[in-house]
Amino acid sequence: MKTIHPVDTDIFPPFAGFPAEGIEFLRKLKKNNNRPWFQKHKDDYELNVRFPMQCLIASLAERMAAEAPEIRFDPKKSIFRIHRDIRFSRNKEPYKTNIAAVFPMKGGKAPGESPGLYVGVEPGEVFVGGGVYMPDGGQLKGYRKSIAEKPQEFLSVLNDRVFKRTLGGIQGETLRNAPLGFPKDHPMIEHLRHKQFYVGKVYDTPVCLQARFLETVAIIFVAAMPLVRWLARVVRH
C-alpha cells in the first residue's frame, strides 16, 4: 500500500516544485472526472498535487512575511476544495481539474470578495496574481468613488515602477459604457469602467515544476501588493 505524506501536519518541507506526476494526475482527471476514478487515485492527489501546494504555501508564508504581513498564508485553509459545487451548474463533473489557492487579507471577506493573492496550476497553464476577482456592488461603488475623488492615489498604484514593469496594468471585465452616475467623458473613465480589479501573469506549466517557482510567485505577489492594499484601504473607509 502506498504511503503518502501527512496533509494535516503543521510542518511542511521547503517547496521543491510540483512533481510531474501531479500535473499528469490533473490531466488524467480531465478525462476521468468521476467519483470511482478519483477515489481509486486519491492517494496520488494527496501526494503529488495537494501536498506540494501545501509546501508552496508554507514556503510563501515565510518568504512573504516581511513584504506582505497582512496576507494570510495557511497550508490547511488556503487551498480551494477539489470538489465542484454542481448544485446549480449544468456541468455535473464532480471535480475541479486544477489546484489553486487564495490568500486574502487577514480579517477580510470570503475569498474572491476580499482583496488578496492567488496561484493556480493546471495542465497547460499556471496563473499567479492578485487583486479582487468578484467584488460586490458595494465594493465596486467604493472603488469607483475613490478613483473619481482621489485619482492620483489610484494612479500612483498603476504607475508604481515595479507594478508597471512586472504586471503592466489591471485586468478583468469592464463595462462597455460609463457606469451609472459618471459621464462618459470623465477623465478617469477608462478605470471607472472596471468590473474586476486584478492583475497577474500566465505561465506555461513547466515553470511550476522547479523549486524556483516559489520566487516566481513571490515576485508577482510583491508587485501586486500596492493594488491589494489600495483595494483593502478603500473598502475599509
N, CA and C of each residue as an Amber inpcrd file, in Angstrom:
protein
   711
   0.8400000  -1.2040000   0.0000000   0.0000000   0.0000000   0.0000000
   0.8710000   1.2490000   0.0000000   0.5100000   2.2360000  -0.8050000
   1.3100000   3.4450000  -0.9280000   1.2570000   4.2740000   0.3520000
   2.4180000   4.7390000   0.7930000   2.4820000   5.6300000   1.9580000
   2.5670000   7.0600000   1.4660000   1.6780000   7.9060000   1.9460000
   1.6670000   9.2950000   1.4930000   2.1190000  10.2180000   2.6000000
   2.5740000  11.3880000   2.2240000   2.9690000  12.3840000   3.2080000
   1.7420000  12.8460000   3.9860000   1.9070000  13.2000000   5.2560000
   0.7660000  13.7090000   6.0240000   0.3110000  15.0500000   5.4750000
  -1.0040000  15.2810000   5.4640000  -1.5330000  16.5460000   4.9550000
  -2.1510000  17.3850000   6.0610000  -2.1630000  16.8570000   7.2900000
  -2.7420000  17.5970000   8.4030000  -1.6930000  18.0060000   9.4350000
  -0.4500000  17.9660000   9.0190000   0.6240000  18.3700000   9.9070000
   0.8120000  19.8790000   9.8470000   1.5230000  20.4250000  10.8130000
   1.8430000  21.8550000  10.8050000   3.2460000  22.0880000  10.2630000
   3.9340000  21.0350000   9.8980000   5.3040000  21.1370000   9.4140000
   5.3630000  20.6410000   7.9720000   5.8490000  21.5050000   7.0850000
   5.9630000  21.1530000   5.6710000   7.3910000  21.4220000   5.2060000
   7.9560000  20.5420000   4.4010000   9.3130000  20.7770000   3.8930000
   9.3250000  21.9370000   2.9080000  10.5010000  22.5160000   2.6490000
  10.5910000  23.5970000   1.6610000  10.0530000  23.1500000   0.3140000
   9.4090000  24.0580000  -0.3750000   8.8350000  23.7530000  -1.6870000
   9.9450000  23.3660000  -2.6470000   9.7660000  22.2370000  -3.3330000
  10.7750000  21.7400000  -4.2650000  10.2540000  21.6620000  -5.6940000
   9.0800000  22.2470000  -5.9330000   8.4630000  22.1630000  -7.2500000
   7.3460000  21.1490000  -7.2520000   6.3610000  21.3660000  -8.1220000
   5.3070000  20.3670000  -8.2860000   5.8760000  19.1830000  -9.0570000
   5.6060000  17.9630000  -8.6140000   6.1000000  16.8130000  -9.3760000
   5.3390000  16.6660000 -10.6840000   6.0170000  16.1570000 -11.6810000
   5.3620000  15.9260000 -12.9700000   4.1750000  14.9870000 -12.8160000
   4.2560000  14.0940000 -11.8220000   3.1500000  13.1720000 -11.5770000
   1.8740000  13.9010000 -11.1690000   2.0320000  15.0500000 -10.5200000
   0.8630000  15.8310000 -10.1210000   0.1470000  16.4390000 -11.3180000
   0.9210000  16.9570000 -12.2540000   0.3320000  17.5140000 -13.4710000
  -0.3250000  16.4050000 -14.2740000   0.3180000  15.2350000 -14.3050000
  -0.2490000  14.1050000 -15.0310000  -1.5520000  13.6440000 -14.3860000
  -1.6200000  13.6820000 -13.0430000  -2.8650000  13.3350000 -12.3620000
  -3.9920000  14.2690000 -12.8010000  -3.7320000  15.5720000 -12.8380000
  -4.7610000  16.5350000 -13.2340000  -5.1630000  16.3290000 -14.6940000
  -4.2010000  15.9800000 -15.5230000  -4.5000000  15.7270000 -16.9360000
  -5.4180000  14.5070000 -17.0710000  -5.1350000  13.4620000 -16.3000000
  -5.9670000  12.2530000 -16.3450000  -7.3480000  12.5090000 -15.7420000
  -7.3950000  13.3970000 -14.7250000  -8.6690000  13.7130000 -14.0930000
  -9.6230000  14.3760000 -15.0900000  -9.0750000  15.1530000 -16.0000000
  -9.9140000  15.7780000 -17.0230000 -10.6280000  14.7310000 -17.8770000
  -9.9640000  13.5920000 -18.0850000 -10.5380000  12.5340000 -18.9060000
 -11.3660000  11.5350000 -18.0930000 -11.1950000  11.5640000 -16.7730000
 -11.8710000  10.5880000 -15.9130000 -12.5210000  11.3030000 -14.7300000
 -13.3130000  12.3170000 -15.0310000 -13.8730000  13.1530000 -13.9690000
 -15.1110000  12.4980000 -13.3730000 -14.8520000  11.4920000 -12.5460000
 -15.9350000  10.7750000 -11.8900000 -15.4300000  10.2520000 -10.5430000
 -16.3680000   9.9780000  -9.6500000 -16.0040000   9.6080000  -8.2810000
 -15.2430000   8.2830000  -8.1940000 -15.6510000   7.2330000  -8.8870000
 -14.9090000   5.9750000  -8.7760000 -13.4350000   6.1160000  -9.1520000
 -13.1600000   6.8260000 -10.2520000 -11.7620000   7.0020000 -10.6670000
 -10.9970000   7.8180000  -9.6380000 -11.5970000   8.9220000  -9.1540000
 -10.9010000   9.7750000  -8.1920000 -10.6110000   9.0180000  -6.9050000
 -11.5890000   8.2830000  -6.3960000 -11.3860000   7.5430000  -5.1560000
 -10.2650000   6.5150000  -5.3100000 -10.1760000   5.9010000  -6.4720000
  -9.1230000   4.9180000  -6.7230000  -7.7450000   5.5640000  -6.7420000
  -7.6700000   6.8420000  -7.1530000  -6.3840000   7.5300000  -7.3040000
  -6.2260000   8.6750000  -6.3030000  -6.9930000   8.6720000  -5.2440000
  -6.9600000   9.7810000  -4.2890000  -5.5890000   9.9500000  -3.6450000
  -4.8830000   8.8550000  -3.3840000  -3.5420000   8.9660000  -2.8000000
  -2.6050000   9.7610000  -3.7060000  -2.7750000   9.5830000  -5.0190000
  -1.9480000  10.3390000  -5.9680000  -2.2360000  11.8330000  -5.8480000
  -3.5120000  12.1610000  -5.6720000  -3.8760000  13.5710000  -5.5000000
  -3.2380000  14.1420000  -4.2370000  -3.3600000  13.4130000  -3.1300000
  -2.8290000  13.9020000  -1.8610000  -1.3170000  14.0760000  -1.9200000
  -0.6280000  13.1040000  -2.4950000   0.8330000  13.1140000  -2.5160000
   1.4180000  14.0650000  -3.5370000   0.8720000  14.0830000  -4.7490000
   1.5070000  14.7780000  -5.8680000   0.8610000  16.1040000  -6.2630000
  -0.3000000  16.4050000  -5.6810000  -0.9860000  17.6540000  -6.0200000
  -1.1880000  18.5230000  -4.7740000  -1.9440000  18.0160000  -3.8280000
  -2.2690000  18.8300000  -2.6550000  -1.0550000  19.0860000  -1.7570000
  -0.2930000  18.0390000  -1.4610000   0.8550000  18.2110000  -0.5750000
   1.8840000  19.2020000  -1.1340000   2.2590000  19.1400000  -2.4300000
   3.1760000  20.1500000  -2.9620000   2.6290000  21.5760000  -2.8530000
   1.3070000  21.7370000  -3.0360000   0.7240000  23.0710000  -2.8700000
   0.8330000  23.5240000  -1.4170000   0.6250000  22.6120000  -0.4870000
   0.7720000  22.9730000   0.9200000   2.2080000  23.3960000   1.2270000
   3.1740000  22.7020000   0.6300000   4.5800000  23.0760000   0.8230000
   4.8550000  24.4560000   0.2280000   4.2770000  24.7350000  -0.9410000
   4.4370000  26.0580000  -1.5520000   3.8690000  27.1360000  -0.6370000
   2.6960000  26.8940000  -0.0870000   2.0490000  27.8880000   0.7790000
   2.8710000  28.1280000   2.0370000   3.3630000  27.0560000   2.6480000
   4.1880000  27.2040000   3.8470000   5.4630000  27.9820000   3.5420000
   6.0590000  27.7210000   2.3750000   7.2670000  28.4560000   1.9840000
   6.9500000  29.9160000   1.6760000   5.7720000  30.1700000   1.0800000
   5.3650000  31.5550000   0.8070000   5.1300000  32.3170000   2.0980000
   4.5770000  31.6550000   3.1060000   4.3350000  32.3190000   4.3920000
   5.6340000  32.8750000   4.9600000   6.6940000  32.1120000   4.8210000
   7.9970000  32.5690000   5.3070000   8.5910000  33.6240000   4.3850000
   8.5050000  33.3840000   3.0730000   9.1100000  34.3040000   2.0940000
   8.4320000  35.6630000   2.1060000   7.1200000  35.7120000   2.3270000
   6.3590000  36.9550000   2.2260000   6.0960000  37.6150000   3.5790000
   6.6100000  37.0490000   4.6480000   6.2890000  37.5490000   5.9930000
   6.6220000  39.0280000   6.1710000   7.7390000  39.4650000   5.6300000
   8.1450000  40.8580000   5.8000000   7.5020000  41.7780000   4.7770000
   7.1970000  41.2640000   3.5850000   6.7110000  42.1170000   2.4900000
   5.1970000  42.1610000   2.3820000   4.5160000  41.2100000   2.9960000
   3.0460000  41.2210000   2.9880000   2.5260000  40.6190000   4.2970000
   2.8380000  41.2480000   5.4230000   2.4380000  40.6760000   6.7120000
   0.9320000  40.6460000   6.9280000   0.1850000  41.4250000   6.1440000
  -1.2650000  41.4690000   6.3080000  -1.9920000  40.3730000   5.5320000
  -1.2450000  39.5610000   4.7750000  -1.8370000  38.4870000   3.9820000
  -1.7780000  37.1720000   4.7630000  -2.8470000  36.3860000   4.6800000
  -2.9190000  35.1110000   5.3870000  -2.5330000  33.9610000   4.4570000
  -1.4230000  33.2930000   4.7880000  -0.9740000  32.0920000   4.0880000
  -1.1730000  30.9090000   5.0290000  -2.0830000  30.0160000   4.6890000
  -2.4070000  28.9050000   5.5730000  -2.4270000  27.6030000   4.7650000
  -1.4420000  26.7240000   4.9590000  -1.3980000  25.4770000   4.1800000
  -2.6390000  24.6080000   4.3210000  -3.3660000  24.7750000   5.4190000
  -4.5510000  23.9520000   5.6420000  -5.8210000  24.5700000   5.0700000
  -5.8730000  25.9140000   5.0050000  -7.1270000  26.5700000   4.6400000
  -7.0820000  27.3490000   3.3280000  -5.9180000  27.6170000   2.8020000
  -5.8220000  28.4810000   1.6150000  -6.1840000  27.7800000   0.3120000
  -6.1130000  26.4500000   0.2880000  -6.3440000  25.7070000  -0.9520000
  -7.8390000  25.5520000  -1.2170000  -8.2420000  25.7890000  -2.4470000
  -9.6230000  25.5510000  -2.8460000  -9.9220000  24.0530000  -2.7980000
 -11.1400000  23.7200000  -2.4430000 -11.5700000  22.3240000  -2.4430000
 -11.5150000  21.7520000  -3.8580000 -11.1750000  20.4820000  -3.9580000
 -11.1410000  19.8080000  -5.2570000 -12.5540000  19.5460000  -5.7700000
 -13.5230000  19.4830000  -4.8650000 -14.9020000  19.2000000  -5.2600000
 -15.5840000  20.4490000  -5.8180000 -16.2490000  20.3010000  -6.9410000
 -17.0160000  21.3870000  -7.5380000 -18.4010000  21.4630000  -6.8980000
 -18.9440000  22.6690000  -6.8310000 -20.3400000  22.8490000  -6.4180000
 -21.2030000  22.7120000  -7.6740000 -21.8670000  21.5870000  -7.8080000
 -22.6160000  21.3070000  -9.0340000 -24.1190000  21.5080000  -8.8630000
 -24.5280000  22.0620000  -7.7110000 -25.9610000  22.1830000  -7.4300000
 -26.6920000  23.0020000  -8.4850000 -26.0890000  24.0800000  -8.9360000
 -26.7690000  24.9760000  -9.8730000 -26.0370000  25.0520000 -11.2150000
 -25.2610000  24.0310000 -11.5160000 -24.4660000  24.0250000 -12.7410000
 -24.9370000  22.9290000 -13.6930000 -24.9230000  23.2490000 -14.9750000
 -25.2370000  22.2230000 -15.9830000 -24.1080000  21.2070000 -16.0860000
 -22.9220000  21.6530000 -15.7780000 -21.7720000  20.7620000 -15.7840000
 -21.7540000  19.9760000 -14.4700000 -22.0180000  18.6990000 -14.5470000
 -22.1250000  17.8680000 -13.3510000 -20.8420000  17.0940000 -13.0330000
 -19.7400000  17.4520000 -13.6890000 -18.4800000  16.8090000 -13.3370000
 -18.1260000  17.1840000 -11.8970000 -17.8040000  16.2130000 -11.0510000
 -17.6890000  16.4790000  -9.6190000 -16.4000000  17.1450000  -9.1570000
 -15.3510000  17.1450000  -9.9870000 -14.0540000  17.6150000  -9.5060000
 -13.4740000  18.7430000 -10.3690000 -12.7790000  19.6480000  -9.7080000
 -12.0090000  20.6570000 -10.4160000 -10.7630000  19.9900000 -10.9690000
 -10.2880000  20.4780000 -12.0880000  -9.1260000  19.8620000 -12.7210000
  -7.8910000  20.7460000 -12.6100000  -7.8680000  21.5600000 -11.5480000
  -6.6850000  22.3510000 -11.2370000  -6.4590000  22.3080000  -9.7270000
  -5.3360000  22.8270000  -9.2990000  -5.0670000  23.0290000  -7.8790000
  -4.7950000  24.5190000  -7.7100000  -5.5250000  25.1650000  -6.8090000
  -5.4190000  26.6150000  -6.6650000  -5.5280000  27.0000000  -5.2050000
  -4.9600000  28.1400000  -4.8790000  -5.0220000  28.6500000  -3.5120000
  -5.1950000  30.1610000  -3.5570000  -5.9040000  30.6830000  -2.5780000
  -6.1380000  32.1190000  -2.4850000  -5.6900000  32.5970000  -1.1140000
  -5.1120000  33.7940000  -1.0830000  -4.5350000  34.3390000   0.1440000
  -5.1320000  35.7220000   0.4100000  -6.1950000  35.7810000   1.2090000
  -6.8730000  37.0590000   1.4570000  -6.1880000  37.8820000   2.5300000
  -6.6470000  39.1040000   2.6730000  -6.1960000  39.9400000   3.7730000
  -6.7080000  39.3400000   5.0780000  -5.9070000  39.4040000   6.1030000
  -6.3280000  38.8900000   7.4020000  -7.5560000  39.6710000   7.8750000
  -8.5830000  38.9290000   8.2810000  -9.8090000  39.5740000   8.7360000
 -10.7010000  40.0550000   7.6280000 -10.4060000  39.6670000   6.3730000
 -11.1820000  40.1380000   5.2370000 -12.4080000  39.2890000   4.9770000
 -13.0810000  39.5860000   3.8610000 -14.2710000  38.8540000   3.4590000
 -13.8910000  37.5000000   2.8910000 -14.8800000  36.8110000   2.3510000
 -14.6550000  35.4990000   1.7650000 -13.7170000  35.6150000   0.5710000
 -12.9260000  34.5470000   0.2940000 -12.0550000  34.5640000  -0.8890000
 -12.8420000  34.8760000  -2.1490000 -12.2580000  35.7140000  -2.9950000
 -12.9520000  36.1520000  -4.2050000 -13.5330000  37.5310000  -4.0190000
 -14.0470000  37.8020000  -2.8080000 -14.5760000  39.1250000  -2.4890000
 -13.5190000  39.9870000  -1.8050000 -12.6870000  39.3610000  -0.9930000
 -11.6460000  40.0840000  -0.2820000 -10.4350000  40.2820000  -1.1780000
  -9.8270000  41.4630000  -1.1670000  -8.5760000  41.6290000  -1.9100000
  -7.5330000  40.6440000  -1.4000000  -6.7660000  40.0890000  -2.3020000
  -5.7600000  39.1210000  -1.8940000  -4.9120000  38.6670000  -3.0580000
  -4.2240000  37.5470000  -2.8610000  -3.3070000  36.9860000  -3.8430000
  -3.7800000  35.5920000  -4.2390000  -3.3210000  35.1080000  -5.3930000
  -3.8460000  33.8480000  -5.9310000  -2.7800000  33.1410000  -6.7510000
  -2.7610000  31.8080000  -6.6580000  -1.9350000  30.9970000  -7.5450000
  -2.7410000  29.7680000  -7.9450000  -2.7190000  29.4530000  -9.2330000
  -3.4480000  28.2950000  -9.7440000  -2.6120000  27.5270000 -10.7470000
  -2.6680000  26.1970000 -10.6540000  -1.8780000  25.3230000 -11.5230000
  -2.8060000  24.3090000 -12.1810000  -2.6900000  24.1730000 -13.4870000
  -3.4190000  23.1440000 -14.2180000  -2.6130000  22.7710000 -15.4480000
  -2.8920000  21.6250000 -16.0420000  -2.1660000  21.2510000 -17.2590000
  -2.3570000  22.3040000 -18.3500000  -1.2590000  22.8790000 -18.8010000
  -1.3230000  23.8690000 -19.8640000  -1.2550000  25.3070000 -19.4120000
  -1.4470000  25.5530000 -18.1090000  -1.4600000  26.9530000 -17.6710000
  -1.2100000  27.0870000 -16.1730000  -0.4140000  28.0770000 -15.8260000
  -0.2150000  28.4880000 -14.4370000  -0.5330000  29.9760000 -14.3580000
  -1.3540000  30.3640000 -13.3860000  -1.6840000  31.7790000 -13.2290000
  -1.3030000  32.2210000 -11.8290000  -0.6320000  33.3680000 -11.7520000
  -0.2370000  33.9630000 -10.4760000  -0.6580000  35.4250000 -10.5040000
  -1.3650000  35.8750000  -9.4760000  -1.8130000  37.2630000  -9.4960000
  -2.3650000  37.7250000  -8.1710000  -3.0840000  38.8390000  -8.2390000
  -3.6630000  39.4100000  -7.0300000  -4.6770000  40.4780000  -7.3630000
  -5.4470000  40.8640000  -6.3580000  -6.4970000  41.8660000  -6.5310000
  -7.7940000  41.3650000  -5.9550000  -8.8950000  41.6960000  -6.6190000
 -10.2030000  41.1830000  -6.2190000 -10.9350000  40.7360000  -7.4770000
 -11.4270000  39.4920000  -7.4510000 -11.9950000  38.8770000  -8.6470000
 -13.5090000  39.0530000  -8.7320000 -14.1910000  39.0180000  -7.5870000
 -15.6520000  39.0990000  -7.5810000 -16.1300000  40.1770000  -6.5970000
 -15.8090000  41.4430000  -6.8490000 -16.2790000  42.4890000  -5.9360000
 -17.7970000  42.6130000  -5.9690000 -18.3790000  42.8340000  -4.8080000
 -19.8340000  43.0210000  -4.7850000 -20.1780000  44.4680000  -5.1490000
 -21.4750000  44.7660000  -5.1950000 -21.9020000  46.0940000  -5.6310000
 -21.3690000  47.2030000  -4.7530000 -21.3560000  46.9630000  -3.4420000
 -20.8460000  47.9760000  -2.5290000 -19.3670000  48.2360000  -2.7180000
 -18.6130000  47.1780000  -2.9500000 -17.1830000  47.3410000  -3.1930000
 -16.9330000  48.1300000  -4.4730000 -17.6290000  47.7550000  -5.5420000
 -17.4490000  48.4600000  -6.8150000 -17.7680000  49.9450000  -6.6670000
 -18.8400000  50.2390000  -5.9460000 -19.2170000  51.6360000  -5.7290000
 -18.1090000  52.3740000  -4.9960000 -17.5180000  51.7160000  -3.9950000
 -16.4380000  52.3340000  -3.2420000 -15.1920000  52.5460000  -4.0820000
 -14.8390000  51.5520000  -4.8930000 -13.6620000  51.6840000  -5.7510000
 -13.8390000  52.8310000  -6.7310000 -15.0040000  52.9000000  -7.3590000
 -15.2330000  53.9540000  -8.3520000 -15.2690000  55.3330000  -7.7050000
 -15.8530000  55.4050000  -6.5380000 -15.9010000  56.6870000  -5.8230000
 -14.4860000  57.1620000  -5.5020000 -13.6380000  56.2400000  -5.0370000
 -12.2770000  56.6100000  -4.7010000 -11.4700000  57.0010000  -5.9390000
 -11.6590000  56.2690000  -7.0410000 -10.9580000  56.5970000  -8.2800000
 -11.3360000  57.9930000  -8.7570000 -12.6280000  58.3220000  -8.6560000
 -13.1010000  59.6210000  -9.1300000 -12.6560000  60.7640000  -8.2120000
 -12.6840000  60.5220000  -6.9040000 -12.3920000  61.5970000  -5.9420000
 -10.9100000  61.7220000  -5.6180000 -10.1650000  60.6000000  -5.7340000
  -8.7360000  60.6230000  -5.4160000  -7.9640000  59.9310000  -6.5380000
  -8.0360000  60.4910000  -7.7300000  -7.4190000  59.8190000  -8.8860000
  -5.9180000  59.6100000  -8.7380000  -5.2300000  60.5650000  -8.1420000
  -3.7810000  60.4360000  -8.0400000  -3.3700000  59.2770000  -7.1470000
  -4.1860000  59.0010000  -6.1300000  -3.8970000  57.8780000  -5.2390000
  -3.9720000  56.5600000  -6.0120000  -4.9860000  56.4380000  -6.8590000
  -5.1380000  55.2290000  -7.6650000  -4.0510000  55.1620000  -8.7380000
  -3.7770000  56.2690000  -9.3980000  -2.7760000  56.2870000 -10.4600000
  -1.3750000  56.0010000  -9.9250000  -1.1380000  56.3380000  -8.6660000
   0.1680000  56.0430000  -8.0800000   0.3940000  54.5420000  -7.9970000
  -0.6880000  53.7810000  -7.8490000  -0.5810000  52.3160000  -7.8660000
  -0.2130000  51.8510000  -9.2710000  -0.9400000  52.3260000 -10.2650000
  -0.7030000  51.8980000 -11.6500000   0.6750000  52.3150000 -12.1490000
   1.1700000  53.4420000 -11.6400000   2.4480000  53.9640000 -12.1100000
   3.6300000  53.5380000 -11.2510000   3.3460000  52.7350000 -10.2130000
   4.4370000  52.1920000  -9.4100000   5.4000000  51.4500000 -10.3360000
   6.6710000  51.7400000 -10.2090000   7.6600000  51.2080000 -11.1560000
   7.6400000  49.6790000 -11.2210000   7.6630000  49.0250000 -10.0740000
   7.6900000  47.5620000 -10.0490000   6.3700000  46.9820000 -10.5530000
   5.2600000  47.5920000 -10.1300000   3.9360000  47.1490000 -10.5650000
   3.8360000  47.2160000 -12.0900000   4.2200000  48.3370000 -12.6490000
   4.0780000  48.5610000 -14.0860000   4.9920000  47.6420000 -14.8870000
   6.2390000  47.4900000 -14.4240000   7.1940000  46.6630000 -15.1470000
   6.8180000  45.1830000 -15.0800000   6.3200000  44.7450000 -13.9300000
   6.0600000  43.3220000 -13.7240000   4.6880000  42.8950000 -14.2210000
   3.6830000  43.7550000 -14.0330000   2.3060000  43.3440000 -14.2840000
   1.6050000  44.1080000 -15.4000000   2.1230000  45.2480000 -15.7690000
   1.5110000  46.0210000 -16.8540000   0.3500000  46.8620000 -16.3810000
  -0.8070000  46.2600000 -16.2020000  -1.9920000  47.0090000 -15.7970000
  -3.0700000  46.0850000 -15.2790000  -4.1880000  46.6800000 -14.9130000
  -5.3000000  45.9180000 -14.3400000  -6.0160000  45.1140000 -15.4240000
  -6.3950000  43.8960000 -15.0770000  -7.1000000  43.0050000 -15.9930000
  -8.5490000  42.8400000 -15.5250000  -9.2850000  42.0030000 -16.2340000
 -10.6560000  41.7080000 -15.8300000 -11.6860000  42.3480000 -16.7350000
 -12.9400000  42.0380000 -16.4640000 -14.0460000  42.5380000 -17.2710000
 -14.2680000  44.0280000 -17.0410000 -14.7360000  44.7020000 -18.0940000
 -15.0700000  46.1200000 -17.9950000 -16.4470000  46.3640000 -18.6090000
 -17.0830000  47.4380000 -18.1780000 -18.3480000  47.8480000 -18.7680000
 -18.1000000  48.4250000 -20.1570000 -19.0490000  48.2630000 -21.0600000
 -18.9290000  48.8640000 -22.3870000 -19.1830000  50.3570000 -22.3160000
 -20.0620000  50.7600000 -21.3940000 -20.4210000  52.1700000 -21.2520000
 -19.9830000  52.6780000 -19.8840000 -20.1740000  53.9490000 -19.6640000
 -19.8310000  54.5470000 -18.3770000 -20.7430000  53.9930000 -17.2850000
 -20.2050000  53.7350000 -16.0870000 -21.0690000  53.2530000 -15.0000000
 -22.0560000  54.3400000 -14.5860000 -23.1690000  53.9110000 -14.0130000
 -24.2190000  54.8330000 -13.5920000 -23.6520000  55.9130000 -12.6770000
 -23.9610000  57.1570000 -13.0030000 -23.5280000  58.2660000 -12.1690000
 -22.2620000  58.9470000 -12.6410000 -21.6520000  58.4350000 -13.7110000
 -20.4160000  59.0210000 -14.2070000 -20.5690000  59.3620000 -15.6870000
 -20.1280000  60.5510000 -16.1020000 -20.2230000  60.9220000 -17.5200000
 -19.2460000  60.1040000 -18.3560000 -19.6110000  59.8860000 -19.6040000
 -18.7660000  59.0590000 -20.4700000 -17.4310000  59.7270000 -20.8020000
 -17.3490000  61.0610000 -20.5760000 -16.0900000  61.7590000 -20.8480000
 -15.3070000  62.0540000 -19.5730000 -15.6260000  61.3460000 -18.4940000
 -14.8990000  61.5320000 -17.2420000 -13.4150000  61.2310000 -17.4860000
 -12.5030000  62.0360000 -16.9520000 -11.0730000  61.8250000 -17.2160000
 -10.5360000  60.4750000 -16.7420000 -11.2500000  59.8230000 -15.8100000
 -10.8150000  58.5130000 -15.3200000 -11.7270000  57.3930000 -15.8240000
 -12.4590000  57.6500000 -16.9060000 -13.4700000  56.7020000 -17.3680000
 -12.8710000  55.3300000 -17.7000000 -11.6500000  55.2970000 -18.1900000
 -11.0030000  54.0230000 -18.5230000 -10.9460000  53.1100000 -17.3010000
 -10.7300000  53.6920000 -16.1430000 -10.5960000  52.9240000 -14.9140000
 -11.9360000  52.7400000 -14.2030000 -12.8340000  53.6840000 -14.3720000
 -14.1550000  53.5830000 -13.7420000 -14.9930000  52.4580000 -14.3520000
 -14.6770000  52.0510000 -15.5600000 -15.4510000  51.0160000 -16.2440000
 -15.1080000  49.6000000 -15.7710000 -14.0970000  49.4640000 -14.9470000
 -13.7040000  48.1260000 -14.4850000 -14.7860000  47.4870000 -13.6190000
 -15.0710000  46.2190000 -13.9060000 -15.9620000  45.4050000 -13.0660000
 -15.1550000  44.4780000 -12.1630000 -13.9190000  44.2530000 -12.5340000
 -12.9870000  43.4500000 -11.7570000 -11.6790000  44.2220000 -11.6250000
 -10.9850000  43.9730000 -10.5360000  -9.7220000  44.6600000 -10.2950000
  -8.6680000  43.6300000  -9.8950000  -8.0460000  43.0210000 -10.8930000
  -6.9830000  42.0800000 -10.5670000  -5.8630000  42.1830000 -11.5960000
  -4.7070000  41.6590000 -11.2280000  -3.5350000  41.6450000 -12.0930000
  -2.9240000  40.2500000 -12.0240000  -2.0680000  39.9210000 -12.9660000
  -1.4180000  38.6320000 -12.9020000  -0.6820000  38.2830000 -14.1770000
  -0.0290000  37.1330000 -14.1400000   0.7080000  36.6410000 -15.2940000
   0.3990000  35.1670000 -15.5020000   0.3680000  34.7780000 -16.7590000
   0.1380000  33.3900000 -17.1440000   1.4660000  32.7880000 -17.5900000
   1.7150000  31.5650000 -17.1420000   2.9390000  30.8500000 -17.4960000
   2.5850000  29.4890000 -18.0660000   3.5220000  28.9200000 -18.7960000
   3.3810000  27.5290000 -19.2140000   3.6000000  26.6260000 -18.0050000
   2.9880000  25.4700000 -18.0210000   3.0170000  24.5700000 -16.8630000
   4.4220000  24.2200000 -16.3600000   5.4110000  23.9940000 -17.2190000
   6.7270000  23.5860000 -16.7040000   7.3390000  24.5280000 -15.6730000
   6.9170000  25.7980000 -15.6370000   7.5140000  26.7340000 -14.6880000
   7.2810000  26.2970000 -13.2490000   6.2060000  25.5760000 -12.9860000
   5.8860000  25.1990000 -11.6130000   6.5810000  23.9300000 -11.1640000
   7.3270000  23.2870000 -12.0610000   7.9730000  22.0200000 -11.7240000
   9.3100000  22.2110000 -11.0170000   9.7540000  23.4570000 -10.9240000
  11.0520000  23.7510000 -10.3330000  10.9050000  24.4470000  -8.9810000
  11.8970000  24.2890000  -8.1280000  11.8750000  24.9340000  -6.8160000
  11.8450000  26.4550000  -6.9410000  12.4320000  26.9850000  -8.0100000
  12.4630000  28.4400000  -8.1780000  11.0930000  29.0330000  -8.5000000
  10.0830000  28.1750000  -8.7060000   8.7160000  28.6860000  -8.8730000
   8.2890000  29.4900000  -7.6540000   8.7850000  29.1230000  -6.4860000
   8.4900000  29.8900000  -5.2660000   8.8580000  31.3580000  -5.4540000
  10.0440000  31.6250000  -5.9990000  10.4850000  33.0030000  -6.1780000
   9.6980000  33.6870000  -7.3040000   9.3320000  32.9350000  -8.3310000
   8.4910000  33.4870000  -9.3960000   7.1740000  33.9980000  -8.8270000
   6.5480000  33.1890000  -7.9740000   5.2890000  33.5770000  -7.3350000
   5.5020000  34.7790000  -6.4400000   6.5730000  34.7630000  -5.6470000
   6.8380000  35.8540000  -4.7080000   7.0280000  37.1920000  -5.4300000
   7.7000000  37.1660000  -6.5650000   7.9320000  38.4010000  -7.3310000
   6.6030000  39.0000000  -7.7880000   5.7060000  38.1520000  -8.2830000
   4.3930000  38.6320000  -8.7110000   3.6060000  39.1440000  -7.5120000
   3.6380000  38.4240000  -6.4110000   2.8870000  38.8240000  -5.2230000
   3.3670000  40.1750000  -4.6900000   4.6720000  40.3600000  -4.6240000
   5.2090000  41.6390000  -4.1420000   4.7720000  42.7760000  -5.0550000
   4.8200000  42.5450000  -6.3670000   4.4240000  43.5810000  -7.3240000
   2.9380000  43.9030000  -7.2270000   2.1140000  42.9210000  -6.8770000
   0.6600000  43.1150000  -6.8110000   0.1970000  43.7820000  -5.5220000
   1.0380000  43.8100000  -4.5010000   0.6040000  44.3020000  -3.1970000
   0.1440000  45.7640000  -3.1820000   0.7240000  46.6790000  -3.9680000
   0.1740000  48.0410000  -3.9690000  -1.3030000  48.0880000  -4.3540000
  -1.7050000  47.2690000  -5.3350000  -3.1200000  47.2140000  -5.7190000
  -3.9500000  46.5720000  -4.6090000  -3.4720000  45.4780000  -4.0480000
  -4.1990000  44.7910000  -2.9840000  -4.4110000  45.7290000  -1.8000000
  -3.3930000  46.4740000  -1.4490000  -3.5040000  47.4030000  -0.3100000
  -4.4660000  48.5470000  -0.6200000  -4.4300000  49.0400000  -1.8470000
  -5.3690000  50.1090000  -2.2210000  -6.8030000  49.6020000  -2.1440000
  -7.0460000  48.4250000  -2.6820000  -8.3920000  47.8490000  -2.6460000
  -8.8740000  47.6640000  -1.2160000  -8.0210000  47.1650000  -0.3530000
  -8.4010000  46.9260000   1.0380000  -8.6530000  48.2450000   1.7710000
  -7.8230000  49.2430000   1.4950000  -7.9510000  50.5400000   2.1610000
  -9.2620000  51.2240000   1.7730000  -9.6180000  51.1450000   0.5090000
 -10.8590000  51.7630000   0.0400000 -12.0740000  51.1290000   0.6950000
 -12.0730000  49.8060000   0.7830000 -13.2050000  49.0940000   1.3750000
 -13.3620000  49.4190000   2.8550000 -12.2420000  49.5940000   3.5460000
 -12.2950000  49.8850000   4.9820000 -12.8630000  51.2650000   5.2560000
 -12.6370000  52.1980000   4.3650000 -13.0500000  53.5980000   4.6060000
 -14.5370000  53.8210000   4.2850000
